[in-house]
Amino acid sequence: MARKRISMKKIREIIRFKETNNMSVRKIARALKISRPVVAQYLNDFKASGLTYEETKDMPDSRFIALFEKQRSKKCSKYEELSELFPYFATELKKTGVTLMTLWNEYQKEHPVGYGYSQFCYHFQVWRSASKITMHIEHKAGDKMFVDYAGDKLAIVDCKTGKEQPVEVFVAILGASQLTYAEACFSQKSEDWIRSNERAFIYFEGVSQAIVPDNLKSGVTRSNRYEPGINFMFDDFARHYQTVILPARVRSPQDKALVENAVNLVYQRIYAPLRNRTFWFLEELNEAIWDLLTEHNNTPFQRLKISRRELFEKIERPVLKPLPVERYAIKQCRELTVQFNYHIELREDRHYYSVPWQLTRKRVRVIYDDRNVAIYYDNVRIAQHKRDRIPNGYTTLHIHMPPNHRSYAEWSPERFIRWGQSIGDDVAEMIQVVIKSRKHPEQAFKTCMGILNLVKEHGPERLNKACRRALGFGFYSYRRIKNILDRGLEEEVPTESKEPPVLSHENIRGSKYYR
């Protein structure tokens, strides 16, 4: 197994403990939890440099670690052969399952008289400690995409008012190759956040095993070291892209060091070149960002002599998961109570959707996008409807109705009229009049049902005559028709009413008086 890398701080502590406290190699190794051979090697190399602790304690890290690398290069050609392989080792370590032990075994096959495992690890650790890529070597290809917003904002100018409008800058970076994506967007709201992450995947032409965001509200609803709460929409986005969300741990800067370093590079290589340019549209700004981003990704690393793009093509593109066929449909989530009529109301559209009638007064979760409305109870989907934006409209499934409502729902004005026609013309006419007298046909269905069911007790002939008499009197209710039948009045012919003569009197004013 590969030995843990020695940090710059520990290397300096080795020298300090020896030079100022004259501690033994054994005690230094025990205090710093480092193997004795490694401590001895660092002390020998430092002694060979001819410098003292006082001369190096304020020396920049890059110069300090170079002292040890320089000593290795002076000793023999064996080190020269090994050091030429270091960039290759750094690249290979990003691949899944590759360890220093794996690389040392391969090295031994090509160089049987080469360094042993301890010296092999030591020389490589010294080399990568001097490199800016030290903390990134551990990231495996295709494993994580780190995402965050830059702290400083860019701006576009409003064409009408001439005022600057600040815009956010989203930054994403792949852990292994450090291929970087950046774009400007109007806000950090959930929808902008989701679309930025999606465009990052599209730019990388593949999906990483995990996304590592900082704890912003668009991604993480509750910061917790052990069980952070993931924003519903972001979590659903991750399921669509077959990846997982691994929020950076609270107060753990190492979890987001990679993306913070990427943000600093974005400041240097994108913000700085754009500082004196004016942009009127977000699309125009993003085009400029992407041009500079291409240049950044094609610039070689200082130590590896390979660019981010080249490293990506070599080790990371082949292991990224493929993009899904369809892009993610933005979804919203609401917790709603089922109304007494077994429907929930989607307030945005003022439209109602049915659920099984047994869930009346229960709390359900409603997840919807531009096309569909899905309703969940107890984490189980119990209904799905096509989204309908007709205000005050109802979308109802027959199976959601209670039994007494199902039979009622099967009726229609045409069916009632046909039923009435089968009994008699006057009954059919009565049904039509009743339906027309109501604002909505459904309001007349119970009345029609009551009138037509009178045929069971009184027969079609009597019912037809009763309807004829009721029509003559202008009666259009079940109660009036039933009263006629109960009292046997359907056979009587209504007499023409005679108006009483108008009295003539001197105190009675005629119509001419009002003209």
Steps between C-alpha positions, in 0.01 A plus 500: 500500500625849418632701796316821590643813338722725715366854526720805463433589863633162621814530289574835665425348842753222435770760443391716797487211747851392399663842471346673802427211739758248382235226510589151384365355177290254702340775713429718194339207322285422804396866551403557137372146435746449211721199433860528617657440153306792356603732786863393458487560125364853538765582764781368279378697200470818707849454641636458148350837401742676739227728639377553856147505639518878558591554135203297375220565751373804303582355158201458259370145486585459134869585562517298821370174351718549194805456728409136552419443136834655405689262731331203337590618152872539593542146632466271202352428161264251664305793642500671160334196348241491776426873497415490129215264591346726766252680268390160370452374856293807591273434203466128567412554867181670389373176349279273706689238701850633425726540806867576555552129562354427156734752338804379695438140387488619137815710558685198644423292192661765276780591746592188705789680670299813563384647830324295765142582593581738789747706297267491200219649711729753663634643172153520349360672810777757495430569134126540539540706819679758283214494249182704516306188405586326829154512658326392178687180422271296726188571289400205282391549140126543454439500874392852599395833351554788747262796457458845655435866422783752483491749785552802271246571229518618139247742351299578190366845412127561457442631147216732610623643829876466454528355852720203580326179601721265705495136391616184675786287365463122534819290504531120464819293496568129456720362778748294299570700183400839650315580178301810590165641394367849578197706401314813605139476617245740647457346845579217740138385503424130461413510131816693404707270722356186337551628146860603573582152634332349196696716256820399680421134431424586139833685473683199644295272271443261788388460860721455806424248773425781745446876525665684791328835566561747777211538745302764311118490530442411134683173557485423872197591712655398833871502581596206717828315536336159484161535326477819291160575349509512118274740312217298343553631148878447515450146633252424220748643248768264635268200459429601140875512425573184701742674735504584872534818708786508753488845668829639627527443873438796728827661616703268277680730253689208345171373354469808279865596456497384139208716389629798702831471315302482174314818596833677559621392156172623350567838661848512344427356158142617437409791726827687443491491117132607504534781755495785246236356267130590502233237440134571424361147503563192710555290186769742381679479837490121499646481151797704625533283812499179295768630261733571793399172664617309194837674523523420873421131452755473219781657704749233626550440872826642627637163612314237301566658159151398396185713478172446683330420170767245403489338843120488481503335159760249617367387838158649578279509193507117458368439853227765522147363486305586183253787494132399512296522179278780633596806697361542850148644525489756780261375770328673788388341825209595728351352816120535468187384681239301304174696498158364601423424134811273473692753286813708561534852364813603311494867587728606216237398243191508727427153370385193697626141475339190649645247744336182637202613708627310805779764537260789566654739758839323478832679429655400168815599310442643152791495253439668167674634191381658177331179385399282794362520852592205726345457846667296777370372832719313746782524244290306245369658180121469515406715198647660189324748271584699190545860608204720411511879538127571456402716802237349732505180295497145633707204385333193650570129459192275520674254733562775757128555561301336780248240368197731517686769303616259231149412384405867509801597290390262224193715422481773237221733372465292185454180697225651719318634191516159329361336813219756514420443129460128567218586745323771300540827313375711792746333736787566254390864469487534879856360529627749240332792678641394839854476361476838326365664817823433689827691459697174469338181361647297788285698744186353334609136501350413840170666408490313168584173678210556744247581225595203283492259794131591558421267210571202726204584726257671265575361154599679178148618402422677828850649520472635144161663581635642829794657315260645241290659775806631684632655179163671457528655845872581462603258772849354445579313823489142620287597801225662291477207257491248786222701667294488179536123482435440870176702481392355163485843337667397173158421341349847564511745214603846612221755453570830339504771757272795431627841599249704706375819330683821585284724716428851377514773762583867500781446750667231288768640268537353156825423315479830318560676832864379499586600147 
